[in-house]
Amino acid sequence: MPKPCTRSYANGFSLIELMIALAISLFVLSAGLTLAVGTRRIYDADASRVRVNQSLRAGMDLLSADIRQAGERLGDDFPALEIENDSDEEPDSEVDDLTLRRNLIRTVLRPCRDVKKNDGEIYIGEPDHAPPPGCDAVPDDDGDGWPENLQAWHEWRLQQGGPVRAYIWDPIDRVGEFFTWVGEDRDELTLEIGGATDLSRDYDVDHQTRIYILEERQYDLEGDLLRVRLNDDDAAEIHLVDGLTDFRVRAVLQDGTVLESFSVDDIWSDLEAIEIDLRARDERRAGTIDRTWTGRFAPRNVLSR
């Protein structure tokens, strides 16, 4: 007998079932893709915030440490701090320059003759005749043949292992500059300068000119990099932090006055604090992160004035 005709489902899915399965797969894939894109966006945003915060924190930490040391072993008539305000810049992209100085050793030398820019030496004592008031080389108390003040400088230079940058300052004309000091002559009581044209001008002994072993740090922005230049030496430039767009500095005086600039003619011991604004920006697919941090730091050496 012939078998009755029966319908079989063993040969596969129907078209409707395939369409339903495809729709479900597309929905799951779309949901997974949306979740992945959202997770990636959150990751990028977090990475941008971390990068911006790290740039701001690192910049503030470096600046605060140097501001607190500014003016160490320096008198009121020396410009321990300068702020140059670049007023020509656009208001939303203003960049200032900050200069911080401190004296590295307590011994400050006084020239005993006029300092001539082409001489190649500076007299800090007078071996042959009476020097002007205040210019005597300190006596050789330990009997080793070195006046104590010149010996202090001699030992410092030897510790550095070579020529050293020193700074000469005229408190009357309010001008000064770095020069390269390469040696000392204990018989002639002189500092030897590293070139006959190392100084750009003459310095008058009657102006109470002084010479320091100075550390000077000049902060500014180059592009998005916070950089510092040491002792007015282009070869001694260090890039510290990147990702910054603004660097603004203000001087707050003890009477509450806020100055956008602070020059060599201002008295640094009048300072109450230095305010710093740092702005950082990071642009990624998740968008732009733009933040500004403000710090207020007191030069601690003001307290000892």
HUVENTA-V199101 format. One record per run of one state. SS is the DSSP state (H for helix, E for strand, - for the rest). FROM is the first residue (numbers start at 1). TO is the last residue. If there is no record, write none. Layout:
# HUVENTA-V199101
SS,FROM,TO ; SS,FROM,TO
This chain:
# HUVENTA-V199101
-,1,14 ; H,15,69 ; -,70,80 ; E,81,84 ; -,85,90 ; H,91,93 ; -,94,94 ; E,95,95 ; -,96,96 ; E,97,103 ; -,104,108 ; E,109,110 ; -,111,114 ; E,115,115 ; -,116,120 ; E,121,123 ; -,124,147 ; H,148,160 ; -,161,163 ; E,164,170 ; -,171,174 ; E,175,185 ; -,186,189 ; E,190,193 ; -,194,202 ; E,203,203 ; -,204,204 ; H,205,207 ; -,208,209 ; E,210,212 ; -,213,213 ; E,214,222 ; -,223,224 ; E,225,230 ; -,231,236 ; E,237,241 ; -,242,243 ; E,244,253 ; -,254,257 ; E,258,259 ; -,260,261 ; E,262,262 ; -,263,267 ; H,268,270 ; E,271,284 ; -,285,286 ; E,287,297 ; -,298,299 ; H,300,304 ; -,305,305
